[in-house]
Amino acid sequence: MKLRQFQILFSLMLVFAMLLTACAQATPAPTEEPAPATTEEPAPAATEEPAPAATEEPAPAATEEPAAPAETVEITFWHAMSGSREEIVNGIAERFNATHPGIVVKPEYTGSYAETVTKGLAAYRTGTAPTIVQSYEVGTRTMYDSGAIVPVYTLNTGDVDWEEVVTPIRKYYTLEGNLPCMPFNSSTAMIYYNKDMFEAAGLDPNVPPTTWDDIESMSKAIMDAGLATGGLSMGWPAWIFEQMFAYHDQLLANNDNGRSAIASEVYLNSEFGVKMMTRWQELADDDILVYGGREYAANDPFLAGQFPFLVQSTSSLGGILKSATFKVGTAFLPRLGDEYPQGNSVIGGACLWVFDSATPEQQAAAWEFFKFTFSTEEAITWHKGTGYFPTSVSAYEQLKTEGWFEEEPNHATAFNQILGGADTPASNGVILGDFVTIRDIVGAAIEEVVVNGMDPKEALDKATADTNQVLADYISLLP
Amino acid sequence: MSQTRFPNRILPYLLLAPMVVIVIIFFLYPSAQSLYLSVFRVSPLGDRKIFVGLENFTRLLSSKDYLNSLLVSVRFAGIVVLFGLSASLVSAVIANQRLRGFAVYRALMIWPYALSPAIAGLVWGLMMNPNFGLGAVLLKRFTGIEFNYLTNGTSALLFLALAAMWKMFGYNIVFFLAGLQGLPTELLEAASLDGAGAWTKFWRVTFPLLSPTTFFLFVMNTLYAFFEVFGLVHITTGGGPGQATNLLVFNLYKDGFIAMNVGYASAQSILLLIMVATLTILQFRYAGEKVHYQ
């Protein structure tokens, strides 16, 4: 009897659980995005936002008459900034809303970069897209080719001089001569090193490595002194491989790295690529380069004081300075010797896109918001709060006169690196279609070489063939 | 047993209707859609399609990464089913004895099933974090074993299997306990009278009588290991390091929702469906024959 009751109870629970999952699957769209329906009719929007705009307005008529708020334009902004970054984004929106009567920006955190782009495009298909969506750098081509966006340069009413955008950032996102999106958060890669270890090994902590040879000899000195079990690990290895091409002014794809026209062929297995990969394999064979995964796991051995060097995104700087128990130094990316010209390091991060489903008023409002994020003051707040580059030149100048870079020399490293580099298609970095899959292919090739000891040429030949196939597939789908 | 007859001819259909509707909406329609998309190459926005025939399938089956993913899944399912079921059976037999406070033990054992995969993943991820996780640190201090699921592929797969087994533990125990309590006591008493020890009684009487439950759980755990561990992977290893924990479901997610290759991902879901269907049919054919129903 007891068992019987139990069985009944259990099956009821199962049914209930199934219903729950069914409901959860059935209604993702309305729970995530209840707002867009209201954006076309400004009246209900005003009830949700109890008029932060109206308080600024000297004419009090608006607060009483429901007809007046017809002027209020509401725009949603989907982004992937989590944690403390989300608070900073919300802060920007609040300050914007307070100073721009008639416009309400609603930032919404929509998950990781990949999830944000996927959700944005899915919402576009169902007619519930936000006005602004943030896309990471590898999503650039996907967004550009989607046919769902309004290029940002067409929204510029002449009040922003594009020359004001820090050159390497502007050049990275420029396709066919124009900026299709508004650069928002940008970072690059650099070397982090453990100054305490340098001192203990008798090296000068103020003379960082400049070449891969330096990394090798310095690592050896530190490892021989018994201070470390390895030399360096790298975060985002496939991205670092891209960085190396640009940093040595080597084209990674045809059509000017995919900028004058879409790239259809990559040069991963060029003489330079093979040489770089071979160098990494040599370092791995000597236990100097230790594979540290595809994202941020590489930071751990560096922070634990096991390795003296780390090659990682500058966006890790804040976290590393906070958690390191030793003095941290930063330096430019290592070079492969002098036979290759000086290029530049590549921008990573994300850009803001406007969907063409937004009304003209919303598009104009989005442009107002972009101008606001681009203003000197906001760009400085953004940089200090997140560690990302300030996008505008005047913000950079202002920070310099404030003496910020003297206080925070590690923040200056990345900046000096990108500002000191060359400005050629090769050093601006590559833009590819279906870049996510391609990064995966290159990441796998690096693993084969560094971890499994595969011949670098063989691994890169395969990666090149696979990548060219991915590009051909991508191009076949273009209109 | 004679067939029950409904006086009303429409009522049975009405009673069945909700389930039929659910199956159509959440199973048949999406499956048909996947089957359709699997022969196309689809643009990220989904507005442009090119018919490619079976190209997605031939590419998958000749892709080293996909075959590796298949191997990883089979290994993972093997560990989860074999060790997970053994551990649950042993625990259920112990919990079935009239020990003091057994109700508390039972409740505690069933607990993990109530957690969402995301929470299970977080708990295990924190516990086994190589830098500050209590589990990993203690393991290293007492056995010298370096358990780094973030950079070591073998550790990562074991870690994931451990968390998956733990999560399924409660579900298995509930069924094993119910099965154990439903066993006819006469048979066990008879065996005792014949002088059988606890070991013999278990293997000769309990285990064969329990076979319907074991078989059911075998099927359920296999499905679980192939289909339902996505949340766990997503929150802990993300398929890494390298491809070490890139299970079939996770690979599908990456291709479909990160890289937005919908056609390619649909082909994978069709393959996955075929695999699991075949597996289940085989299990019913061969393992099912050995099951003793009372």
HADDOCK unambig.tbl for C-alpha pairs under 7 A between the chains (distance, minus, plus):
assign (segid A and resid 3 and name CA) (segid B and resid 178 and name CA) 6.99 0.50 0.50
assign (segid A and resid 114 and name CA) (segid B and resid 258 and name CA) 5.41 0.50 0.50
assign (segid A and resid 118 and name CA) (segid B and resid 257 and name CA) 6.46 0.50 0.50
assign (segid A and resid 121 and name CA) (segid B and resid 45 and name CA) 5.82 0.50 0.50
assign (segid A and resid 146 and name CA) (segid B and resid 45 and name CA) 6.15 0.50 0.50
assign (segid A and resid 292 and name CA) (segid B and resid 151 and name CA) 6.39 0.50 0.50
assign (segid A and resid 293 and name CA) (segid B and resid 151 and name CA) 6.10 0.50 0.50
assign (segid A and resid 293 and name CA) (segid B and resid 241 and name CA) 5.69 0.50 0.50
assign (segid A and resid 293 and name CA) (segid B and resid 242 and name CA) 6.80 0.50 0.50
assign (segid A and resid 297 and name CA) (segid B and resid 150 and name CA) 6.73 0.50 0.50
assign (segid A and resid 434 and name CA) (segid B and resid 259 and name CA) 6.63 0.50 0.50
assign (segid A and resid 436 and name CA) (segid B and resid 259 and name CA) 5.53 0.50 0.50
assign (segid A and resid 437 and name CA) (segid B and resid 259 and name CA) 5.87 0.50 0.50
assign (segid A and resid 444 and name CA) (segid B and resid 242 and name CA) 6.96 0.50 0.50
assign (segid A and resid 477 and name CA) (segid B and resid 43 and name CA) 5.95 0.50 0.50
assign (segid A and resid 477 and name CA) (segid B and resid 48 and name CA) 6.43 0.50 0.50
